[in-house]
Amino acid sequence: MKDKNEPNISAQIGEADTWLDKGKTLIRQNKLAALSALIILLIILAAVFAPVVAPYDHLQQSLTDRLKDPSAAHLLGTDELGRDVLSRIIFGARISLTIGLVPTLISMAIGTILGLFAGFYGGKTDFAIMRLADVMLAFPSLLLAMVVMYTMGGGLINIFIALSLVNWASTARIVRAQTLSLKEKEFVEAAKSVGVKKHVIMFRHILPNCLPSLIVLFTLNIPSAILSEASLSFLGIGAQPPSASWGLMAVRGKKYLFSEPWLSIAPSVAIMIVVLAFNFLGDGLRDVLDPYLKEQ
């Protein structure tokens, strides 16, 4: 007798094969995106195992070793308090990746839900949500984040809140547009005709078809969040000392730019590498996953 769970298992295996095929396609078609994915993976591993990978404690001060030039003992030199710059960059990856991932996930969850409701229900619901999104998009996101940070004060938790609140509007507009298109499809009409509840249609039939675009958008929004955190920290309203934030390291090394340039250049290069890697990966994923590009 055939197990009733067997079709589900087969479906899961088929879905895994599909994602594996897409991964192979990405590697074959876009070598730069594959290399970027490898770089991101290495940075994530370095951040997770920072206490093991970093040669020194990133908070350990040694005033006798302050402002040392790069050497075998300190590959990227030391800062004004004698802390190893390489160790602080490795630990700083934790802050940058966390700021890139968590607020992006929260803002995209907010935007996805609002976009689904706006596109599916239309009418006054659509009007209210989209006008609010227009107001959010009318101002630069960094400017709005600065207003929130100046109101609430500096700190990583407040950065989470600020970036989560100001970056949902673009996701809402994209999901709304796809929902407007998908709700006219035959499978949605069939679900409505047999009495499937509206929230089930939205989250079980429409949302899964939006996931490829959301995955691409997620990888492209992460570098924006990382740059926003670095900018806020550079302005003094983001991460606070003694946090090993790349933006904070860059601004603290600014006054030594002509005598010890590595203090600002090293964290700035780290920011550049991470941002470019996520952007190149996002472009590659868009080529593989975006259904609209495939249709073209």
C-alpha positions as CSV (number, residue, x, y, z in Angstrom):
1,M,0.0,0.0,0.0
2,K,1.4,3.4,-1.0
3,D,2.2,5.7,1.9
4,K,0.1,8.9,1.8
5,N,3.1,11.0,2.6
6,E,5.1,9.8,-0.3
7,P,3.9,12.4,-2.8
8,N,5.0,15.2,-0.4
9,I,8.4,13.6,0.0
10,S,8.7,13.4,-3.8
11,A,7.7,17.0,-4.2
12,Q,10.3,18.1,-1.7
13,I,13.0,16.1,-3.5
14,G,11.9,17.7,-6.8
15,E,12.0,21.1,-5.3
16,A,15.5,20.5,-3.9
17,D,16.6,19.3,-7.3
18,T,15.2,22.5,-8.8
19,W,17.1,24.8,-6.5
20,L,20.3,22.7,-7.1
21,D,19.8,23.1,-10.8
22,K,19.4,26.9,-10.3
23,G,22.6,26.9,-8.3
24,K,24.5,25.1,-11.1
25,T,23.0,27.5,-13.6
26,L,24.2,30.5,-11.6
27,I,27.7,29.1,-11.4
28,R,27.8,28.2,-15.1
29,Q,26.3,31.5,-16.4
30,N,27.7,34.1,-14.0
31,K,31.2,33.3,-12.6
32,L,31.4,36.7,-10.9
33,A,28.2,36.0,-8.9
34,A,29.5,32.6,-7.9
35,L,32.7,34.1,-6.7
36,S,30.8,36.7,-4.8
37,A,28.8,34.0,-3.1
38,L,32.0,32.3,-2.1
39,I,33.4,35.6,-0.7
40,I,30.2,36.2,1.3
41,L,30.3,32.7,2.7
42,L,33.9,33.2,3.8
43,I,33.0,36.5,5.5
44,I,30.1,34.9,7.3
45,L,32.3,32.1,8.5
46,A,35.0,34.6,9.6
47,A,32.3,36.5,11.5
48,V,30.8,33.4,13.2
49,F,34.2,32.1,14.2
50,A,35.7,35.5,14.9
51,P,37.2,34.5,18.3
52,V,39.1,31.7,16.6
53,V,40.0,33.5,13.4
54,A,41.0,36.9,14.9
55,P,44.7,37.0,16.0
56,Y,43.8,39.3,19.0
57,D,40.9,40.3,21.2
58,H,39.3,43.2,19.3
59,L,38.8,45.1,22.6
60,Q,42.3,44.5,24.0
61,Q,44.2,47.8,24.4
62,S,48.0,48.3,24.5
63,L,49.1,51.9,24.6
64,T,52.7,50.9,24.1
65,D,51.6,49.5,20.7
66,R,49.4,52.4,19.6
67,L,49.5,53.4,15.9
68,K,51.9,50.7,14.9
69,D,52.6,50.2,11.1
70,P,51.4,47.0,9.4
71,S,53.8,44.2,10.3
72,A,54.0,40.5,10.8
73,A,52.6,40.9,14.3
74,H,49.8,43.2,13.2
75,L,49.0,42.7,9.5
76,L,46.9,45.9,9.3
77,G,48.6,47.8,12.1
78,T,47.1,49.1,15.3
79,D,44.8,52.0,16.1
80,E,45.2,54.9,18.5
81,L,44.5,52.7,21.5
82,G,46.8,49.9,20.4
83,R,44.0,47.5,19.3
84,D,44.7,45.2,16.4
85,V,42.9,46.6,13.3
86,L,42.6,43.2,11.5
87,S,40.9,41.7,14.6
88,R,38.5,44.6,14.8
89,I,37.6,44.3,11.1
90,I,36.9,40.6,11.6
91,F,34.7,41.2,14.6
92,G,33.1,44.2,12.8
93,A,31.9,41.8,10.2
94,R,29.4,40.5,12.8
95,I,27.9,44.0,13.2
96,S,27.7,44.7,9.4
97,L,26.2,41.4,8.5
98,T,23.7,41.5,11.3
99,I,22.7,45.0,10.4
100,G,22.5,43.9,6.8
101,L,20.4,40.8,7.4
102,V,18.1,41.4,10.3
103,P,16.6,44.9,9.4
104,T,16.4,43.8,5.8
105,L,14.4,40.7,6.8
106,I,12.1,42.8,9.0
107,S,11.5,45.6,6.5
108,M,10.9,43.1,3.7
109,A,8.4,41.1,5.9
110,I,6.5,44.4,6.6
111,G,6.6,45.4,2.9
112,T,5.5,41.9,1.7
113,I,2.5,41.8,4.0
114,L,1.4,45.3,3.2
115,G,2.0,44.8,-0.6
116,L,-0.1,41.6,-0.5
117,F,-3.0,43.3,1.2
118,A,-2.8,46.3,-1.1
119,G,-2.7,44.3,-4.3
120,F,-5.2,41.7,-3.3
121,Y,-7.9,43.8,-1.7
122,G,-7.4,47.0,-3.7
123,G,-9.7,50.0,-3.2
124,K,-9.3,52.0,0.0
125,T,-6.8,49.5,1.4
126,D,-4.6,49.8,-1.6
127,F,-4.9,53.6,-1.6
128,A,-4.0,54.0,2.0
129,I,-1.0,51.7,1.9
130,M,0.4,53.0,-1.4
131,R,0.1,56.7,-0.3
132,L,2.0,55.8,2.9
133,A,4.6,54.1,0.7
134,D,4.8,57.2,-1.5
135,V,5.5,59.3,1.5
136,M,8.3,57.0,2.6
137,L,9.8,56.9,-0.9
138,A,9.6,60.7,-1.2
139,F,12.5,61.0,1.3
140,P,15.9,59.4,1.1
141,S,16.0,56.4,3.3
142,L,19.2,57.5,5.0
143,L,17.7,60.9,5.8
144,L,14.7,59.2,7.5
145,A,17.0,56.8,9.3
146,M,19.0,59.8,10.6
147,V,15.8,61.5,11.9
148,V,14.8,58.3,13.7
149,M,18.3,57.9,15.2
150,Y,18.5,61.5,16.3
151,T,15.1,61.0,18.0
152,M,15.9,57.7,19.6
153,G,19.6,58.0,20.1
154,G,22.6,56.0,18.9
155,G,23.1,52.3,19.4
156,L,22.7,49.0,17.4
157,I,19.1,48.3,18.6
158,N,18.0,51.7,17.4
159,I,19.7,51.1,14.1
160,F,17.7,47.9,13.8
161,I,14.5,49.8,14.4
162,A,15.3,52.8,12.1
163,L,16.3,50.7,9.1
164,S,13.4,48.3,9.6
165,L,10.9,51.3,9.5
166,V,12.3,53.2,6.6
167,N,13.0,50.5,4.0
168,W,9.7,48.6,3.6
169,A,8.1,50.8,0.9
170,S,10.0,49.5,-2.2
171,T,9.2,45.9,-1.2
172,A,5.5,46.8,-0.8
173,R,5.3,48.3,-4.3
174,I,7.0,45.3,-5.9
175,V,4.8,42.7,-4.1
176,R,1.7,44.8,-4.8
177,A,2.5,44.9,-8.6
178,Q,3.1,41.1,-8.7
179,T,-0.1,40.5,-6.6
180,L,-2.2,42.5,-9.0
181,S,-0.9,40.3,-11.8
182,L,-1.1,37.0,-10.0
183,K,-4.6,37.4,-8.7
184,E,-6.0,37.4,-12.2
185,K,-4.4,34.1,-13.0
186,E,-6.4,30.9,-13.5
187,F,-5.2,29.1,-10.4
188,V,-6.3,32.0,-8.1
189,E,-9.7,32.2,-9.8
190,A,-10.0,28.4,-9.4
191,A,-9.2,28.7,-5.7
192,K,-11.8,31.5,-5.3
193,S,-14.4,29.4,-7.1
194,V,-14.1,26.5,-4.7
195,G,-14.4,28.8,-1.6
196,V,-10.8,29.0,-0.5
197,K,-10.4,31.7,2.1
198,K,-8.7,35.0,1.1
199,H,-5.8,34.8,3.5
200,V,-5.1,31.2,2.3
201,I,-5.0,32.4,-1.3
202,M,-2.7,35.3,-0.5
203,F,-0.1,33.3,1.6
204,R,-0.3,29.9,0.0
205,H,-1.0,30.7,-3.7
206,I,0.2,34.2,-4.4
207,L,3.2,34.7,-2.0
208,P,5.1,31.6,-3.1
209,N,5.1,33.0,-6.7
210,C,6.6,36.2,-5.4
211,L,9.5,34.5,-3.7
212,P,12.0,34.5,-6.6
213,S,11.7,38.3,-6.9
214,L,11.9,38.7,-3.1
215,I,15.1,36.6,-2.9
216,V,16.7,38.9,-5.5
217,L,15.5,42.0,-3.7
218,F,16.7,40.7,-0.4
219,T,20.3,40.3,-1.7
220,L,20.2,43.7,-3.3
221,N,18.8,45.4,-0.1
222,I,21.5,43.9,2.2
223,P,24.3,46.2,0.9
224,S,22.1,49.2,1.2
225,A,21.5,48.4,4.9
226,I,25.2,47.9,5.4
227,L,26.0,51.2,3.8
228,S,23.3,52.9,5.9
229,E,24.8,51.5,9.1
230,A,28.3,52.5,8.1
231,S,27.1,56.0,7.2
232,L,25.2,56.4,10.5
233,S,28.2,55.2,12.5
234,F,30.4,57.6,10.5
235,L,28.1,60.4,11.5
236,G,28.3,59.4,15.2
237,I,24.7,58.3,15.6
238,G,25.1,54.6,14.8
239,A,27.2,52.1,16.6
240,Q,29.0,53.5,19.6
241,P,32.5,52.9,21.0
242,P,34.0,50.4,21.8
243,S,31.9,48.5,19.1
244,A,34.0,47.3,16.2
245,S,31.8,48.9,13.5
246,W,33.5,49.4,10.1
247,G,31.9,52.9,9.8
248,L,32.9,53.8,13.3
249,M,36.5,52.6,12.6
250,A,36.6,54.7,9.4
251,V,35.6,57.9,11.1
252,R,37.9,57.4,14.1
253,G,40.8,56.9,11.7
254,K,40.0,60.0,9.7
255,K,42.2,62.3,11.8
256,Y,45.2,60.0,11.1
257,L,44.4,59.8,7.4
258,F,47.8,61.3,6.3
259,S,50.0,59.7,8.9
260,E,48.3,56.2,9.4
261,P,45.9,55.8,6.4
262,W,45.3,52.1,7.0
263,L,43.1,53.0,10.0
264,S,40.4,54.4,7.6
265,I,41.3,52.5,4.4
266,A,41.1,49.0,5.8
267,P,37.5,49.2,7.1
268,S,36.5,51.1,4.0
269,V,37.8,48.4,1.8
270,A,36.0,45.8,3.9
271,I,32.7,47.7,3.4
272,M,33.4,47.9,-0.4
273,I,34.1,44.2,-0.7
274,V,30.9,43.1,1.1
275,V,28.7,45.6,-0.7
276,L,30.1,44.7,-4.1
277,A,29.8,40.9,-3.4
278,F,26.1,41.2,-2.4
279,N,25.4,43.4,-5.5
280,F,27.1,41.0,-7.9
281,L,25.3,38.0,-6.2
282,G,22.0,39.8,-6.5
283,D,22.5,40.5,-10.2
284,G,23.4,36.9,-10.8
285,L,20.3,35.6,-8.9
286,R,18.1,38.0,-10.8
287,D,19.3,36.5,-14.1
288,V,18.5,33.0,-12.8
289,L,15.3,33.5,-10.7
290,D,13.5,36.5,-12.1
291,P,10.5,35.2,-14.2
292,Y,10.0,38.5,-16.0
293,L,13.6,38.4,-17.4
294,K,13.0,34.8,-18.5
295,E,9.9,35.9,-20.4
296,Q,11.8,38.6,-22.2
